Structure formats: C-alpha cells, structure tokens
C-alpha cells in the first residue's frame, strides 16, 4: 500500500486554518494514489500548552468530526495528532480515521515530556494503553513524539500485537534533531518494522520544530524523507512482504532470550 506523510506547520488555536491544511494535504495524497496519510502531533490546536488548554475539545466536537468528513470525502485513511478533552482531563491523542470516515482507533500518549518550557504533565493526563490497528494487510502501531525514546513500547507492539509498521506523530524540536533521526531508525532496525514519522515544522511559543519526517523500511533504509524546515508531502510503498523478507534473513525475534530478560 502507498502511504503519505504530511509535514506541516500549524496556526496556534486556529482550528479552521489547520483543517484547511489537513484537507489540502489529504487531497494531494489521494491524488497521488496514497491510501493513508499521517499528520504530526496536535495539529488541531498547535503545540502550545496554553493554546491546547484553551481549545481542546471532546471528540464529538472540534477537529475529529471534520476530519471524518475529509477522510470519507477523499476515501483516504487519516492518522492525526489531536487534543482530546474528556471530562476534567486533556489527552495528547492520536486518532485513526478509516477511508469510510469511521474512527478505527485512538491512542493517548503514554510518555509525557516534563522538561521546561513545555511541561506536558501540567496540561495532559497520561494514557495507559497501547494501540494497534490492521489496514491493508499490515498492522500499524500508534505512538506520539516523546514515546520514541522508550523502546519498550515498540518492542511490545511488535511482539505482543504483531505490529509491522510504527506510526509516530510528533512536534520534535530542533536542538534534538539528530536524536529524532537516530531513534526513529533504531526503532525500525531493532524491530524489523517500518517506521513512519510525521513531524512538525514552524514555531509555536518560541519552540522551533525540526521536520525531518521520514518513512523508514524494516532494514533501516530511509525510503522517503523531508527537509528540516519546509512543509512537504512525502510518500512510499510499504508491504508485509518486505517485513517478512527482512525477518526471514535475520531471525531476531526467534533468537530473543526471554529466559534472561
């Protein structure tokens, strides 16, 4: 299947402007033959704790119903990082909307970034469940930004949920751009799975994002990559056959020493 990644900037607190961009990139992806498009973290509100606190909505309102219309209208799957208000709590979430416009899965960010000036833990409640979903013969595992630093999440998805492709929506900043590239590649190599990373560009509240969105194959080869500072749409073909080929050549999973771990 062909997947696309939208590397975009966002307008802080301006849902309509951000939805227009989601619609535009989804249309472009569909026109090029993509079945699925992945967007970065918090693209409905922008990545600013005050803006998120002010504009986060339940999923019955705000961005998600509008993205359902976009997905159905273009007949394309959409994975997108969004705010989610649930009673008194706000979650840094990821929604997977299928090509029929139905919410097929959702994920709430497990690992919250606590360093100043971002301090996600002061805005968000942490999620407590892993999420995977099957599409087009592949099982995808969902994750968000800071999760990338925790290999246990990806290994659990690969082993226990039989995930073959990881999705990460992120707003990763420039000072740690090499960490982003290195960790994304490492997660692909060590789990012999695709890594599909959609990162932000632009600036929110003085934080500049590093782009570098990528689609990495199960051998660790970057098969599509974006710049550090421009809005772009990147695309690549992915398949379970490639995953199986890599795993057959080097049987890492069969050689794990669970008796010692």
C-alpha positions as CSV (number, residue, x, y, z in Angstrom):
1,X,0.0,0.0,0.0
2,X,1.1,3.6,-0.6
3,X,1.3,5.8,2.5
4,X,1.9,9.6,2.7
5,X,3.3,11.8,5.4
6,X,2.3,15.4,5.8
7,X,5.0,17.6,7.3
8,X,3.2,20.8,8.1
9,X,3.2,23.9,10.3
10,X,0.1,24.9,12.3
11,X,-1.8,28.0,13.3
12,X,-2.0,28.3,17.1
13,X,-5.6,28.0,18.2
14,X,-7.0,28.3,14.7
15,X,-8.9,25.1,14.0
16,X,-10.4,26.2,10.7
17,X,-7.0,27.1,9.3
18,X,-5.5,23.8,10.4
19,X,-8.4,21.9,9.0
20,X,-8.0,23.6,5.6
21,X,-4.4,22.4,5.6
22,X,-5.4,18.8,6.6
23,X,-7.9,18.9,3.7
24,X,-5.4,20.2,1.2
25,X,-2.7,17.6,2.1
26,X,-5.2,14.8,2.2
27,X,-6.4,15.7,-1.3
28,X,-2.9,15.8,-2.6
29,X,-2.1,12.4,-1.1
30,X,-5.2,10.8,-2.5
31,X,-4.5,12.3,-6.0
32,X,-1.1,10.6,-5.9
33,X,-2.6,7.2,-5.0
34,X,-2.0,7.1,-1.2
35,X,-4.4,5.0,0.9
36,X,-3.3,6.5,4.2
37,X,-1.9,9.9,5.3
38,X,-0.2,10.6,8.6
39,X,-0.1,14.1,10.2
40,X,2.1,15.4,13.1
41,X,1.2,15.9,16.8
42,X,-1.5,18.3,18.0
43,X,-2.3,19.7,14.5
44,X,-5.8,20.9,15.6
45,X,-4.6,23.4,18.2
46,X,-0.8,23.7,17.5
47,X,1.7,22.6,20.1
48,X,1.4,25.1,22.9
49,X,0.2,24.1,26.3
50,X,-1.9,27.3,26.8
51,X,-3.5,27.0,23.4
52,X,-4.2,23.3,23.9
53,X,-5.8,24.0,27.3
54,X,-7.9,26.8,25.8
55,X,-9.0,25.0,22.7
56,X,-9.1,21.2,23.4
57,X,-12.5,19.7,22.8
58,X,-14.2,16.3,23.2
59,X,-14.0,14.2,20.1
60,X,-17.7,14.7,19.4
61,X,-16.8,18.4,18.6
62,X,-13.8,20.2,17.1
63,X,-11.4,18.5,14.7
64,X,-12.3,14.9,14.7
65,X,-15.8,15.1,13.2
66,X,-14.4,17.4,10.5
67,X,-11.6,15.0,9.7
68,X,-14.1,12.2,9.5
69,X,-15.8,14.2,6.7
70,X,-12.4,14.8,5.0
71,X,-11.4,11.1,5.2
72,X,-14.8,10.0,3.8
73,X,-14.9,12.7,1.1
74,X,-11.5,11.7,-0.3
75,X,-11.8,8.0,0.7
76,X,-8.4,8.0,2.4
77,X,-7.3,6.9,5.9
78,X,-6.1,9.7,8.2
79,X,-3.9,9.4,11.3
80,X,-3.5,12.6,13.1
81,X,-2.3,14.0,16.4
82,X,-5.1,15.9,18.2
83,X,-6.2,17.3,21.5
84,X,-8.8,15.3,23.4
85,X,-10.8,16.7,26.3
86,X,-12.5,14.0,28.4
87,X,-14.3,15.5,31.4
88,X,-11.7,17.3,33.5
89,X,-8.8,15.7,31.7
90,X,-7.0,16.6,28.4
91,X,-5.1,13.9,26.5
92,X,-2.4,14.3,23.9
93,X,-4.0,11.9,21.4
94,X,-3.8,10.3,18.0
95,X,-6.8,9.4,16.0
96,X,-7.0,6.9,13.1
97,X,-9.9,7.6,10.8
98,X,-10.5,5.0,8.1
99,X,-11.4,5.7,4.5
100,X,-15.1,5.4,5.3
101,X,-14.8,8.2,7.8
102,X,-15.1,6.0,10.9
103,X,-12.8,6.3,13.9
104,X,-11.0,2.9,13.7
105,X,-8.6,3.5,16.7
106,X,-7.3,6.1,19.1
107,X,-4.2,6.4,21.2
108,X,-3.5,8.5,24.2
109,X,0.2,9.5,24.7
110,X,1.7,7.3,27.4
111,X,5.0,9.1,28.0
112,X,4.6,12.9,28.8
113,X,7.5,15.3,28.3
114,X,8.2,17.1,31.5
115,X,11.2,19.4,30.8
116,X,10.7,23.2,30.7
117,X,9.4,25.1,28.9
118,X,7.0,22.5,27.6
119,X,6.0,20.5,30.7
120,X,3.3,18.4,29.2
121,X,2.4,16.8,32.5
122,X,1.0,20.1,33.7
123,X,-1.5,20.1,30.8
124,X,-2.2,16.4,30.0
125,X,-3.2,13.2,31.7
126,X,-1.1,10.2,30.6
127,X,-2.6,7.4,28.6
128,X,-2.4,3.8,29.8
129,X,-2.9,1.6,26.8
130,X,-1.1,0.5,23.6
131,X,-3.0,0.8,20.3
132,X,-2.6,-1.0,17.1
133,X,-4.9,-1.5,14.1
134,X,-4.8,-3.5,10.9
135,X,-5.0,-1.8,7.5
136,X,-4.3,-3.1,4.0
137,X,-2.6,-6.3,5.2
138,X,-0.4,-4.6,7.7
139,X,-0.8,-4.0,11.4
140,X,0.1,-0.4,12.5
141,X,1.1,0.6,16.0
142,X,0.4,4.2,17.2
143,X,2.8,6.4,19.1
144,X,3.4,10.1,19.8
145,X,6.7,12.1,19.9
146,X,8.4,11.5,23.2
147,X,7.3,7.9,23.1
148,X,10.2,7.4,20.6
149,X,12.7,7.4,23.5
150,X,11.1,4.3,25.0
151,X,12.0,1.2,23.0
152,X,9.8,-1.0,25.3
153,X,6.7,0.4,23.8
154,X,7.7,-0.5,20.2
155,X,9.0,-3.9,21.2
156,X,5.7,-4.7,23.0
157,X,3.8,-3.6,19.9
158,X,5.9,-5.7,17.7
159,X,5.9,-8.9,19.8
160,X,2.6,-8.9,21.6
161,X,0.4,-7.1,19.0
162,X,2.3,-8.3,15.8
163,X,2.7,-4.8,14.6
164,X,4.7,-4.4,11.3
165,X,4.7,-0.7,10.9
166,X,5.0,2.0,13.6
167,X,3.4,5.4,13.2
168,X,4.6,8.4,15.1
169,X,3.0,11.9,15.1
170,X,5.4,14.4,16.6
171,X,6.4,18.0,17.3
172,X,10.1,17.4,17.8
173,X,12.3,20.4,18.3
174,X,15.5,21.4,16.5
175,X,18.0,21.0,19.4
176,X,17.5,17.3,19.3
177,X,17.0,16.7,15.5
178,X,19.8,14.0,15.4
179,X,18.1,12.2,18.3
180,X,14.9,12.1,16.3
181,X,16.5,10.7,13.2
182,X,18.7,8.2,15.1
183,X,15.9,6.9,17.4
184,X,13.4,6.5,14.5
185,X,15.9,4.5,12.5
186,X,16.8,2.4,15.6
187,X,13.2,1.6,16.3
188,X,12.8,0.3,12.7
189,X,16.0,-1.7,12.7
190,X,15.6,-3.4,16.1
191,X,12.0,-4.4,15.5
192,X,12.4,-5.1,11.7
193,X,9.4,-2.9,11.1
194,X,8.5,0.2,9.1
195,X,8.8,3.5,11.0
196,X,6.5,6.2,9.6
197,X,7.3,9.5,11.3
198,X,5.3,12.7,10.7
199,X,7.0,15.7,12.4
200,X,6.1,19.4,12.6
201,X,7.9,22.4,11.0
202,X,7.4,26.0,12.0
203,X,7.4,27.5,15.5
204,X,5.0,27.6,18.4
205,X,5.6,29.6,21.6
206,X,9.3,30.0,20.7
207,X,9.9,26.3,20.1
208,X,11.1,25.6,16.5
209,X,10.4,22.1,15.1
210,X,12.9,20.2,13.1
211,X,10.8,18.5,10.4
212,X,12.9,15.5,9.1
213,X,9.7,13.4,8.6
214,X,10.6,10.0,7.2
215,X,9.4,6.6,6.1
216,X,12.0,4.0,7.1
217,X,11.9,0.4,5.9
218,X,12.3,-2.7,8.2
219,X,16.0,-2.8,7.3
220,X,16.6,0.8,8.4
221,X,16.7,2.3,5.0
222,X,15.1,5.7,4.6
223,X,12.8,5.3,1.6
224,X,11.3,8.8,1.8
225,X,12.5,11.9,3.7
226,X,11.5,15.5,4.2
227,X,13.6,18.6,4.9
228,X,14.1,20.2,8.3
229,X,12.2,23.4,7.6
230,X,9.6,23.2,4.8
231,X,6.1,21.9,4.5
232,X,6.2,18.8,2.4
233,X,4.3,15.7,1.4
234,X,6.4,12.5,1.2
235,X,5.2,9.1,0.1
236,X,6.3,5.5,-0.2
237,X,5.0,2.0,-0.9
238,X,5.1,-0.4,2.0
239,X,4.3,-4.1,2.2
240,X,4.2,-7.0,4.6
241,X,6.3,-9.0,2.1
242,X,9.2,-6.6,2.8
243,X,8.8,-7.1,6.5
244,X,8.8,-10.8,6.1
245,X,11.8,-10.8,3.9
246,X,13.9,-8.9,6.4
247,X,12.8,-11.0,9.3
248,X,13.4,-14.2,7.4
249,X,17.0,-13.2,6.6
250,X,17.8,-12.4,10.3
251,X,15.6,-14.2,12.8
252,X,15.9,-11.6,15.6
253,X,12.6,-12.4,17.2
254,X,13.2,-16.1,17.4
255,X,16.6,-15.6,19.0
256,X,15.4,-13.4,21.8
257,X,16.5,-14.8,25.2
258,X,13.3,-14.3,27.2
259,X,14.6,-16.6,29.9
260,X,17.2,-14.0,30.7
261,X,15.4,-10.7,30.2
